Amino acid sequence: MRRGELASIAIADIDLDTRLLLLSDTKNGDDRMIPLSPRAVDSISYLIDHAQSPMLLGYEKDWLTRKFIALCKTIGIINYRLHDLRHEGISKLFEKGLNVMEVSSISGHKDLSMLKRYTHINPSTLLAKL
């Protein structure tokens, strides 16, 4: 997700039973439904249990960015942005075998040429398909 989308997740928009998360009024102007992995459900459940507001995270997007940069520096990661995780996540979805339309429905990309720029598939993951 984009950092603004992360910051704007309302607990009311999360359905842990169906493993779906509604993102409202995203960057491209559309709402979209995000499927949640079992690991994401576990993490989100923890955050909901410890939430102190109707929002899942309760932080502004700029705070998330500053905190991410500070944590990266603490563990010796240099020149890595929160947005880089979006690139990685999109690439992982392709590596798991999702097709372009499935990935774009999750990522929110309307322009497939932009989606291609986000995708960096590890060639070794293609070996099993050959």
PyRosetta script that sets phi, psi and omega in degrees:
from pyrosetta import init, pose_from_sequence

init()
pose = pose_from_sequence("MRRGELASIAIADIDLDTRLLLLSDTKNGDDRMIPLSPRAVDSISYLIDHAQSPMLLGYEKDWLTRKFIALCKTIGIINYRLHDLRHEGISKLFEKGLNVMEVSSISGHKDLSMLKRYTHINPSTLLAKL")
pose.set_psi(1, 161.0)
pose.set_omega(1, 172.4)
pose.set_phi(2, -76.7)
pose.set_psi(2, 156.9)
pose.set_omega(2, -176.7)
pose.set_phi(3, -63.4)
pose.set_psi(3, -35.7)
pose.set_omega(3, 176.2)
pose.set_phi(4, -64.1)
pose.set_psi(4, -35.7)
pose.set_omega(4, 177.1)
pose.set_phi(5, -68.0)
pose.set_psi(5, -41.9)
pose.set_omega(5, 177.7)
pose.set_phi(6, -59.8)
pose.set_psi(6, -45.3)
pose.set_omega(6, -177.0)
pose.set_phi(7, -68.3)
pose.set_psi(7, -22.5)
pose.set_omega(7, -174.7)
pose.set_phi(8, -101.1)
pose.set_psi(8, 11.2)
pose.set_omega(8, -180.0)
pose.set_phi(9, -71.3)
pose.set_psi(9, 119.2)
pose.set_omega(9, 174.6)
pose.set_phi(10, -93.1)
pose.set_psi(10, 140.1)
pose.set_omega(10, 179.5)
pose.set_phi(11, -57.6)
pose.set_psi(11, -35.1)
pose.set_omega(11, -179.6)
pose.set_phi(12, -63.6)
pose.set_psi(12, -18.5)
pose.set_omega(12, -179.0)
pose.set_phi(13, -93.0)
pose.set_psi(13, 9.6)
pose.set_omega(13, -178.9)
pose.set_phi(14, -111.8)
pose.set_psi(14, 126.8)
pose.set_omega(14, 174.9)
pose.set_phi(15, -116.8)
pose.set_psi(15, 98.7)
pose.set_omega(15, -177.2)
pose.set_phi(16, -68.8)
pose.set_psi(16, -27.8)
pose.set_omega(16, 179.7)
pose.set_phi(17, -66.6)
pose.set_psi(17, -42.8)
pose.set_omega(17, 179.4)
pose.set_phi(18, -92.1)
pose.set_psi(18, -6.4)
pose.set_omega(18, -179.0)
pose.set_phi(19, 60.2)
pose.set_psi(19, 46.3)
pose.set_omega(19, 178.9)
pose.set_phi(20, -129.1)
pose.set_psi(20, 145.1)
pose.set_omega(20, 179.5)
pose.set_phi(21, -126.7)
pose.set_psi(21, 126.2)
pose.set_omega(21, 177.6)
pose.set_phi(22, -92.9)
pose.set_psi(22, 123.1)
pose.set_omega(22, 171.9)
pose.set_phi(23, -101.9)
pose.set_psi(23, 120.3)
pose.set_omega(23, -177.8)
pose.set_phi(24, -100.1)
pose.set_psi(24, 142.6)
pose.set_omega(24, 173.7)
pose.set_phi(25, 48.7)
pose.set_psi(25, 62.3)
pose.set_omega(25, -178.5)
pose.set_phi(26, -75.8)
pose.set_psi(26, 179.2)
pose.set_omega(26, -176.9)
pose.set_phi(27, -53.5)
pose.set_psi(27, -38.4)
pose.set_omega(27, -178.5)
pose.set_phi(28, -87.3)
pose.set_psi(28, 6.0)
pose.set_omega(28, 174.7)
pose.set_phi(29, 91.0)
pose.set_psi(29, -4.5)
pose.set_omega(29, -178.3)
pose.set_phi(30, -105.0)
pose.set_psi(30, 154.6)
pose.set_omega(30, 167.7)
pose.set_phi(31, -85.3)
pose.set_psi(31, 152.1)
pose.set_omega(31, 172.9)
pose.set_phi(32, -148.0)
pose.set_psi(32, 150.2)
pose.set_omega(32, -179.4)
pose.set_phi(33, -100.9)
pose.set_psi(33, 127.3)
pose.set_omega(33, -177.3)
pose.set_phi(34, -107.9)
pose.set_psi(34, 124.6)
pose.set_omega(34, 173.6)
pose.set_phi(35, -74.9)
pose.set_psi(35, 143.2)
pose.set_omega(35, -177.0)
pose.set_phi(36, -110.4)
pose.set_psi(36, 131.5)
pose.set_omega(36, 176.0)
pose.set_phi(37, -70.2)
pose.set_psi(37, 161.5)
pose.set_omega(37, 175.4)
pose.set_phi(38, -56.4)
pose.set_psi(38, -37.9)
pose.set_omega(38, 178.7)
pose.set_phi(39, -65.8)
pose.set_psi(39, -39.8)
pose.set_omega(39, 177.6)
pose.set_phi(40, -64.7)
pose.set_psi(40, -39.9)
pose.set_omega(40, 178.6)
pose.set_phi(41, -60.8)
pose.set_psi(41, -42.8)
pose.set_omega(41, 178.3)
pose.set_phi(42, -61.4)
pose.set_psi(42, -45.6)
pose.set_omega(42, -179.3)
pose.set_phi(43, -65.8)
pose.set_psi(43, -44.0)
pose.set_omega(43, -179.6)
pose.set_phi(44, -66.4)
pose.set_psi(44, -38.3)
pose.set_omega(44, 177.1)
pose.set_phi(45, -59.0)
pose.set_psi(45, -43.1)
pose.set_omega(45, 177.5)
pose.set_phi(46, -61.2)
pose.set_psi(46, -46.4)
pose.set_omega(46, -179.2)
pose.set_phi(47, -63.3)
pose.set_psi(47, -39.4)
pose.set_omega(47, 178.1)
pose.set_phi(48, -63.2)
pose.set_psi(48, -43.2)
pose.set_omega(48, 180.0)
pose.set_phi(49, -61.3)
pose.set_psi(49, -26.9)
pose.set_omega(49, -177.1)
pose.set_phi(50, -110.0)
pose.set_psi(50, 7.7)
pose.set_omega(50, -178.4)
pose.set_phi(51, -68.5)
pose.set_psi(51, 145.3)
pose.set_omega(51, 179.2)
pose.set_phi(52, -117.6)
pose.set_psi(52, 15.3)
pose.set_omega(52, 178.3)
pose.set_phi(53, -156.5)
pose.set_psi(53, 175.7)
pose.set_omega(53, 177.1)
pose.set_phi(54, -70.5)
pose.set_psi(54, -8.0)
pose.set_omega(54, 179.9)
pose.set_phi(55, -94.3)
pose.set_psi(55, 146.1)
pose.set_omega(55, -177.1)
pose.set_phi(56, -62.4)
pose.set_psi(56, -48.0)
pose.set_omega(56, -176.8)
pose.set_phi(57, -97.8)
pose.set_psi(57, -38.4)
pose.set_omega(57, 179.3)
pose.set_phi(58, 74.4)
pose.set_psi(58, 24.4)
pose.set_omega(58, 179.6)
pose.set_phi(59, -131.3)
pose.set_psi(59, 151.4)
pose.set_omega(59, 175.3)
pose.set_phi(60, -76.0)
pose.set_psi(60, 156.9)
pose.set_omega(60, -177.2)
pose.set_phi(61, -62.4)
pose.set_psi(61, -35.4)
pose.set_omega(61, 179.5)
pose.set_phi(62, -67.1)
pose.set_psi(62, -35.4)
pose.set_omega(62, 176.2)
pose.set_phi(63, -64.1)
pose.set_psi(63, -43.4)
pose.set_omega(63, 179.0)
pose.set_phi(64, -57.3)
pose.set_psi(64, -43.0)
pose.set_omega(64, 179.7)
pose.set_phi(65, -63.5)
pose.set_psi(65, -49.0)
pose.set_omega(65, -179.3)
pose.set_phi(66, -61.3)
pose.set_psi(66, -42.9)
pose.set_omega(66, -179.1)
pose.set_phi(67, -65.7)
pose.set_psi(67, -41.1)
pose.set_omega(67, 179.2)
pose.set_phi(68, -62.4)
pose.set_psi(68, -45.3)
pose.set_omega(68, 179.1)
pose.set_phi(69, -61.8)
pose.set_psi(69, -43.6)
pose.set_omega(69, -179.9)
pose.set_phi(70, -63.1)
pose.set_psi(70, -42.4)
pose.set_omega(70, 179.3)
pose.set_phi(71, -66.5)
pose.set_psi(71, -39.4)
pose.set_omega(71, 177.3)
pose.set_phi(72, -60.4)
pose.set_psi(72, -45.9)
pose.set_omega(72, 179.6)
pose.set_phi(73, -61.8)
pose.set_psi(73, -39.0)
pose.set_omega(73, 179.9)
pose.set_phi(74, -58.5)
pose.set_psi(74, -37.1)
pose.set_omega(74, -177.8)
pose.set_phi(75, -101.9)
pose.set_psi(75, 11.1)
pose.set_omega(75, 172.4)
pose.set_phi(76, 86.8)
pose.set_psi(76, 14.2)
pose.set_omega(76, 176.8)
pose.set_phi(77, -91.8)
pose.set_psi(77, 122.2)
pose.set_omega(77, -176.8)
pose.set_phi(78, -115.4)
pose.set_psi(78, 145.0)
pose.set_omega(78, 175.3)
pose.set_phi(79, 61.2)
pose.set_psi(79, 46.2)
pose.set_omega(79, 176.6)
pose.set_phi(80, -130.4)
pose.set_psi(80, 128.8)
pose.set_omega(80, -176.1)
pose.set_phi(81, -108.9)
pose.set_psi(81, 156.9)
pose.set_omega(81, 175.9)
pose.set_phi(82, -55.9)
pose.set_psi(82, -37.7)
pose.set_omega(82, -179.5)
pose.set_phi(83, -64.4)
pose.set_psi(83, -24.6)
pose.set_omega(83, 177.6)
pose.set_phi(84, -62.6)
pose.set_psi(84, -28.0)
pose.set_omega(84, 177.3)
pose.set_phi(85, -66.5)
pose.set_psi(85, -30.2)
pose.set_omega(85, 176.4)
pose.set_phi(86, -65.1)
pose.set_psi(86, -45.2)
pose.set_omega(86, 176.5)
pose.set_phi(87, -58.2)
pose.set_psi(87, -47.3)
pose.set_omega(87, -178.7)
pose.set_phi(88, -62.4)
pose.set_psi(88, -44.9)
pose.set_omega(88, -179.8)
pose.set_phi(89, -61.3)
pose.set_psi(89, -42.4)
pose.set_omega(89, 179.0)
pose.set_phi(90, -65.0)
pose.set_psi(90, -43.4)
pose.set_omega(90, 177.4)
pose.set_phi(91, -60.7)
pose.set_psi(91, -42.0)
pose.set_omega(91, -179.9)
pose.set_phi(92, -63.3)
pose.set_psi(92, -36.7)
pose.set_omega(92, 178.3)
pose.set_phi(93, -62.3)
pose.set_psi(93, -41.7)
pose.set_omega(93, 176.5)
pose.set_phi(94, -65.2)
pose.set_psi(94, -41.8)
pose.set_omega(94, -179.9)
pose.set_phi(95, -64.1)
pose.set_psi(95, -26.8)
pose.set_omega(95, 176.9)
pose.set_phi(96, -77.8)
pose.set_psi(96, -7.8)
pose.set_omega(96, 176.5)
pose.set_phi(97, 103.3)
pose.set_psi(97, 5.0)
pose.set_omega(97, 176.8)
pose.set_phi(98, -69.0)
pose.set_psi(98, 146.8)
pose.set_omega(98, 178.9)
pose.set_phi(99, -88.1)
pose.set_psi(99, 175.3)
pose.set_omega(99, -174.4)
pose.set_phi(100, -58.4)
pose.set_psi(100, -44.3)
pose.set_omega(100, -178.2)
pose.set_phi(101, -67.1)
pose.set_psi(101, -38.0)
pose.set_omega(101, 178.3)
pose.set_phi(102, -65.7)
pose.set_psi(102, -44.4)
pose.set_omega(102, 179.9)
pose.set_phi(103, -66.4)
pose.set_psi(103, -42.8)
pose.set_omega(103, -179.2)
pose.set_phi(104, -65.4)
pose.set_psi(104, -30.5)
pose.set_omega(104, 177.8)
pose.set_phi(105, -69.3)
pose.set_psi(105, -28.7)
pose.set_omega(105, 177.2)
pose.set_phi(106, -83.0)
pose.set_psi(106, -44.5)
pose.set_omega(106, -174.5)
pose.set_phi(107, -78.3)
pose.set_psi(107, -24.3)
pose.set_omega(107, -178.6)
pose.set_phi(108, 88.4)
pose.set_psi(108, 6.8)
pose.set_omega(108, 179.0)
pose.set_phi(109, -73.6)
pose.set_psi(109, 127.4)
pose.set_omega(109, 173.5)
pose.set_phi(110, -94.2)
pose.set_psi(110, -30.1)
pose.set_omega(110, -178.1)
pose.set_phi(111, -97.0)
pose.set_psi(111, 112.7)
pose.set_omega(111, -175.8)
pose.set_phi(112, -69.2)
pose.set_psi(112, -23.3)
pose.set_omega(112, 176.7)
pose.set_phi(113, -69.6)
pose.set_psi(113, -33.4)
pose.set_omega(113, 176.0)
pose.set_phi(114, -70.8)
pose.set_psi(114, -38.1)
pose.set_omega(114, 177.1)
pose.set_phi(115, -60.4)
pose.set_psi(115, -38.9)
pose.set_omega(115, 179.0)
pose.set_phi(116, -62.1)
pose.set_psi(116, -37.0)
pose.set_omega(116, 178.9)
pose.set_phi(117, -64.8)
pose.set_psi(117, -28.0)
pose.set_omega(117, -179.4)
pose.set_phi(118, -81.3)
pose.set_psi(118, -13.9)
pose.set_omega(118, -170.4)
pose.set_phi(119, -97.1)
pose.set_psi(119, 124.8)
pose.set_omega(119, 178.4)
pose.set_phi(120, -133.3)
pose.set_psi(120, 87.2)
pose.set_omega(120, -174.7)
pose.set_phi(121, -81.9)
pose.set_psi(121, 133.8)
pose.set_omega(121, 176.2)
pose.set_phi(122, -73.3)
pose.set_psi(122, 118.4)
pose.set_omega(122, -176.8)
pose.set_phi(123, -56.4)
pose.set_psi(123, -29.4)
pose.set_omega(123, -178.9)
pose.set_phi(124, -65.9)
pose.set_psi(124, -23.9)
pose.set_omega(124, 178.7)
pose.set_phi(125, -74.5)
pose.set_psi(125, -13.0)
pose.set_omega(125, -179.8)
pose.set_phi(126, -86.5)
pose.set_psi(126, -13.6)
pose.set_omega(126, -175.5)
pose.set_phi(127, -56.8)
pose.set_psi(127, -41.4)
pose.set_omega(127, -177.7)
pose.set_phi(128, -67.3)
pose.set_psi(128, -21.1)
pose.set_omega(128, -179.2)
pose.set_phi(129, -86.2)
pose.set_psi(129, -12.2)
pose.set_omega(129, -177.2)
pose.set_phi(130, -85.3)
pose.dump_pdb("model.pdb")
